[in-house]
Amino acid sequence: MRDLRSRAPGTTGLPPPPPLLLLLIPSLLLALLPGRAAARPRSPEEVEEVNGGGTRDGARAYEEENETHEREVGPGALKVQRWAANEPSFSAELRRFVAYITRPQLNCSRVLPPGKAQPTHPPVASAPWLLCAEDRLLPAADTPCVAYSFSLDGGDADFLKTVSRLGCEVHSFNPSTSSASDDRLGNSLASNRGNRGGVSQHKLWLEWRAPRRRKHKTRGNLGSVSQTLADIMAALGHHAVHFMYADLLSAEWRVFQNWVEVGTVRSIHHLVATVYLHWAGFEVGGTDEEVLRYWFSVLRGIEASGLHLVHSSAGNGRSVLRRTVADARSSYTLSWVNARVTRPRT
C-alpha cells in the first residue's frame, strides 16, 4: 500500500502551516483530501546512468494523479537520481541530501547581505541569506530590475528592503494581505508594473499545476488567488525575475518541480528559498527514503537548470520526516544564483 504523506505535520517542534494557507490555496486543500494519491517516484530501473554519474530517466519519473488537473510540461519531466547507497537507506539518503544543501557550489567574491544595498566581501556572519553581487551576475544600473517575494509571515522584510534599494520593480505576494495594491485584489496586475523602488502588494499565492480547462492568461489578468509562476510573470509582462524570495511553507517541493519541468526556473536570476524537512510536504508521498531521494532530485533539477548554491543557513529543530536526527535541521534557507545569465563585461 502506498504511504500517503500529504497530511498536516505532526508535532515536530515547528508550527504547522497557517490555517489561512489551507483555506486560500486550492492545491493545498486537494493535497489533504482523504483518499487522494500522492505523486511518488517510479522504480530506479527507469533511470539510466550516463556520463560518469549523470542520470536520465527512461520513462516519466513522476505522474500527476489528479483527474481534474494536468501538469504543464516544458523541457521535460524531473529526472530521478539513483539511490545514494544503491538501495533504499534513510541514513545514506539523508547524508547525501544534507551534504548537498550545505556545500556552496559557487564562491562569490562580493555579496549583498540582508537589508543592505552595498556589496561586501564574504564571509558574513549569521546571514540567513546572501545575494551574489558580482557585477556580471547583477542587472546593469540602467536595466529594469524585477523582484518577487512570496511570504506569509513578513520574514521577507530585509529582502524587500534590499531589492527596493537596488531600484527594482518589486512585487510582494501574500494571500492574507489586507493592503493589496489593486482594489480587485490580484485580478488585474497591469497597473502595478514599472513601480521601481516601491513594493506592489498582491493577494496571490503560488500554484504548481494548471487547471485543464482554463482561459489563457493574458497580461494584466490573473483572476484567481493562486497561479503558477509562469502565469504571474505573463500577467505582469515579465520575461525574467532578477531576484526572488520564496518561503512556501512545505509547498516548495512541488512548486520547484513545476519550475524545473516547465523551465520557469531558468528565468530566475537570484533565488532565496526556505525548504522544510520536518514532513514530506504537500502532495509528496512515498517512504521516507523515497521522499529524501525526491527532494534531492528536485534540487539537482534546479542545479541542472543553471542555478548554483551560494549560501546555506540552517534553521531550528532537529526533526526530518518526523524523525529526530543529530546531523540535520528541520529547515534550511538556501541562496542560489543563475550562473548562465550574465551581462557582458565592459
N, C-alpha and C positions, 0 to 999 in steps of 0.2 A: 504493500500500500504506500502510496506517495505520502511523504512527510510534508504537510502543508504548514508553512511558517509565515503566513500572512496575517496572523492575529496581532493584536496590540501587544507591546512589550510587557514582560513581567517585571517583577521587582529586581532592578539591576543597579540601583544607585543613581540612575539617570531618570529624569522626568519623562513620562510618556508624551507622545505627540499631543499638542494642544487640541482640545475638543473642537475649536473653531476650524482647525485644519481639516478634520474629518467631516465637518459639516459643509465646507465650501468646496471641497475638491472631489468631483465625481469619481475620478480614477482611484483615489484612496478609499472611498466608500466601496467601490467594486471589489477592491482587494480584500475587504473584510467580510463580504457576504458569505454565509455558510455554503459549503459545497463547491466553492469556486476553486478550480485547479490553478496552481501556480506554475509559472514558467520554470523549467529546470533544464540542466544541461543534458545533452544526449551522451551516450557512452563514448569513452575516449577512443574507441576504434574508428569513430567518424572523423577523427582528426589525424592528419598525416604530418610527420615531422619533415621539415625541409631546411636546406641551407644551414646545417650545423646548429640546430636547436630552434630555429624559427618554426612556426606552425601554419597550417592552413586547414580549413575544415572540408571534409568530404561530403557533407550534407549540411543542411541548415542547422546551426548549433542550438538555436533556441526557437521555440514556436509560441506564438500568441494564441492562447486557448480561449479567448473571449469571443463569442459568436457575434457580438454586436460591434466589435471594433476590429480594425485591421491595422497592421503596422506599416508606417512609411518606410520604404527600403531604398537606400541610396547606394553608396559604394559597396555594400554587402553586409551579410549577417556577421554578428560578432564571432570572432574566432576563439574557440575554447582552447585553453592551454592544457598541456599534459599534466598529469599528477606530479607533484613535487618529488614524491618518492616512488613513482611508477605504479603506485596503488593508493587507494584512499587512506589517508593518515591525518588526523586532526593536527597533531603536533608539527608534522612536516609542512602541511599547508599553511599553518599559522606562522611558522618561522619564515617561510618564503614570503608571505604577504607582508609581514611586519618589516622584514629587511627591505622589501621593495619600496614601501611608503616612507621609510625613514632615511633613505640614502639619496641625496640630491643627485640628479643626472646632469646638471649643468651648473657651473660655477659662474656667478655674476660678479663682475668687478665693482659694480655700483648697484645699490638697491634703494627703493623707496619704502621706508617703514610706515606703519600705520599712523595716519593723521598728518604726515609730512608731505611736502611737495618738492623738497630739495633732496637730491640723491646723497647718499652717504656710502662709506665703504663697509663691507661686512667684516666681522660678524656684528649682528645687532642683538643684544641680549634680550631674551624672553619675548621676542616678537611673535605674535600669533600668526602673522603672515608677512610676506615681503613681495614687492613687485620688482622685477628685474629692470634696472634703469639704465642699461647700456644704450647708447644713442641709437644704434642700429635696430634695436628692438622696441623703441618708443615711436609714437607718431610724431611727425615733424611739427614744429610750432605753428606753422601756417596751414596745417592739415586738420580738418574736422575730426574731433575725437569723441567716441561714443562709449558710455559706460552703463552697464546694467547691474542692479543689485536685487537679489531675492532673499528676503529675510523677514521673519515674523516677530523677532524679539528686540529689534533695534541694535543687534550686535554688529551691524554694518556701519555704524556711525563714523568710525575712523576711516573706513573705506570711502564713504561718500564725501568726507572732508578732503581726502587726498585727491580723488579724481575731480572734484569741483575746483580745487586749487590749480589743477592742471588745465583748467579751462574746457573740460569735456562737457558734452551734452549728456546729462545724467538722468537715468530713469530708474526709479525705485518701485519694486513690485511687492505688494503685500495685500492679500485678500481681506485682511481685517482693518485696513487703514480707513480712517474717517476723514482724511484730508486729500482725497484724490484730486489731481489737477483738473480733471474734466468732470463736470456735473453728471455726466452719463456714466460715471464710474467704470471707465475702461472700454465702453462700447465704441468709442472713437478716440484714436490717439493722434490723429493728424495734427491737432492744434498744439501738441507738446513737442514737436520737432524743432530742433535748432536752438534750444534753450541752453546755450553754452555757459557753464559755470553755475547754473541753477540745478535744482533737483525737481523733476516731474514725478509726482506720485500717481501710481496706478493700482486700482483694486483688482489685481490679477495675480495668477499663480501659474506655475509650470505644469504642463501635461506631458505625458510621454507617448501617447498614441493618438491617432487622428480618427474621428468618427468615420464610419464607412460612408454614410450619406451626409454630406455637408457641402455648402457652397464654398467655392474657392475664396480664400481670404484675400481681400484687396487692401491696398494702402489706406490706412486710417479706419479700418473696420475690423473689429475682433468679435464683439457680440457675445462673449462668454467669460465666466470668471476664471477659467483655466484654459490655456492654449499651449501648443508646442512652441519651443523657442523659434523654430523656423517661421511659424505664423506671426509671432510677435514682431520679429525682425521685418517680415514682409509688410505688416501693417504700419510700422514706423518708417519704412523706406530705408532700412539699414542693410548693407551688404556685409558688414563686419562689426564686431563688438570688440573694441580695443581693451577694455577692462571689464571683468565680470566677477561678482561676488555671489556665491550660492550657498546658503545654509538651508537645505531642503528637508531636514528632519526625517531621515530614513527613506525619502523618495529618491535620493540622489542616484542609487544604483540603476534603477530603471530609466531615469532621465538620462544619465550618462550613456547607457546602452543605446537609447534612441539617438542621441547626438552622434555617437560613433557610426551607427548603421546608416543614418540619413546623411551624415557628412557635415552636420551643422558645427561640430566641434572644430572643424578646420577654419571656421570664420571667427573663432575666439583667439585673441592675441595674448591676453594675460587672464588666467583663471585662478581664483581663490575659492576653495570649496571645503566644507567640512563633511567628513564621512563618519557615519555612525556604525559601530560594530557590535553593540550590545544585543541586537537582534538582526534577523536576516534582512529586514526592510520590506516595504510594500511590494506585494506581488513577486516576492522572491521565495522560492521553495527548494526543497531537497534536503539531503542530510547536511550536517554541519560541514563535512569535508567538501561536499558539492558547492555549498554556499561560499566557502572560502575560495575555492577554485574559480567560481563565477566572479566574485569580487576582483580577484587577481586578473582574470581575463578582461574585465571591463577596463581596468586601469592600463593594461597592456594595449588595449584598443585605443585609449586616449594617447598613449605614447606613439603608437604607430601612425596616428593622425598628425603628428608633428609637435605635440606638446610635451615638454620635458619638465620634470620636477626640479624646482629650485629651492624649496624650503618646506620643512615639515615641522609642525608643532603639535605635541601630544596634549590631549585633553584630560579630563578627570575620569576616575573609575578604572576598575580592573576586570571588567566583565566583557567577554567576547562570546557572542551567541549563547548568552545566559550561563556561561562557564566562567568561574573565577580563574584568572591567569596571572602569572607573575611578570611576564615579559611583554605585555602589551597593554594598551589603554583602550577605553571604551569609545573614544573618538579621536580623530586627528584632523587638523586643518592643514590642507595641502595647497601649495602655490606652484602653478605651472606657467611657463612661457612658451609661446609657439615660435620655435626657432626657424621655422620655414618662412615666416613672414618678417622680412627685414626691409628697411628702407635703404636706398643706395647711399654709400659713403660719399661725402663731399670733400 
